[in-house]
Amino acid sequence: MTYAMRFTAILACTSLLSMTSWSEAADKPTHLFILSGQSNMAGMNPKLGFEPELKKQFPDAETAYIKVAVGGRPIRLWLSNDWNAISEKYNLNKPQDSVPANSDYYAQILTQYKKMLQDHPQPASVTFCWMQGERDSREKLSSAYEEALKTLISNLRRDLDQPEMNFVIGRLSDFDQGATSENWEEVRQAQVKVANDDPHGAWVDCDDLNNKSKDGKTWDDLHYTQEGYELLGRRYVRQAKALIENKKPAADGRPE
């Protein structure tokens, strides 16, 4: 066999291997995730809990995510086109202020999702992970929270063209809010209800994620421990996997 013939044979073999590898990658399902909310979502580093659990739970699939989270923000900043009607319906006297572009978190989700689709144009599933509600509790807006959250989920399903989008809600922890504790509890109940009422919904228990101690004193803090944030990420993935596989998520919000 001449050198030219050997070289041609090597090229053909290499090309075949490359095509096989590309085909195998293309055949893998892709699962996309949207992480959003306020401070306890902002404080969760996906690389420490969320990403490792993705690799563990989806070893034969491609996964990708975006994150839009800023501390101290009310849900109305994700509902700029719908909040005024909701506020009026519940007699909250809390109209939406004009929202600058850098605070329009819903628009940011749509923009980042569009970019993510460039690399993953045909996802097998999309899951929305939400961790928010503290600010609405403090502003005593709990009566509207259930409808606001359902509206947000509905809007995402419509605008992402994902009518069966899954979602996993992080329920507010057992942090004591004092004068606003009644609103805090109403938001907690609304979060679980929204998740339980939807066949594509689940929730995550956060009551054991914020237990802190110092100098012999223990308390349930507003923000979570580092271990708590890592466990939050793992629970999001585990509940999402159950939904993706059409299985029942953990009813107590603590998937194993």
Steps between C-alpha positions, in 0.01 A plus 500: 500500500642838402534789742216684326274199533588460869437872563163483324402198710598680823298806402197285425530322835543828688202649322287200587598519867425873508160447340422223749597720796293789365204269445524364853511854642208607285297202617536599866193670648551850634340631818498877558454677832412857597606609849338819624392686813641725767774470764492129579514417131773760452692338786483151351816424304386248237852361462502365857171311520288544193754411229642189672148370551416562134796283399393233746132492405542550123820310407376424148360843416613854431400766755524878507361782713469874536470699823321831557489582872538817708446541873209692651276502194119454497325273252347800322836563333443177310144610415530852363209452258263329742568629849276807500188295423592246770572774754166667429314169519628437852467864613870526575544862391846404377523599132803404298761770474668554166755222470844582357651247264750376757212411737274332245593147602239337280649663190845387613378140522362515147823648364727249672275209408512601134880493514496160669282365220768585246711218645205278596227563240282195573483439875331187626381694805509843664475545877450829683654509851364782718618626840325822597228643726679657793452854373129449428453369853668805650289734286187310611403402147434134576134506391605544137800269502328184376350673197821690430706180502253312281501794256879497485508128422227536239681789333825304481327200345350727239805714420750214505266291286513228764137427597606207720791676668576345839560715804644446848428757771725551800258553789590779740688367801388503864670834563300705751375824347345643816234756407469358150496131601138459386591618150809280507288193571244593234775519238633161611155348462449665161829360370410144597148537360622626161740205478248239610224629272710462184598158355832652394575661836698413811635681804810485717506519881750758627432476874823309566722716280528809722594352839793704632688499828766713668634515856253238612198680350291358217245669280310473170661767284352679199785376284628145474825338600749400231396138550138613478554668164666188364212283621252745347665450161493123533134501600408713200663248267347196670148643490551609140614151400182348644289743296702438184454124540126541570544375856358650817740745664567466873181612675696635799732711286805298604586263215764237573 
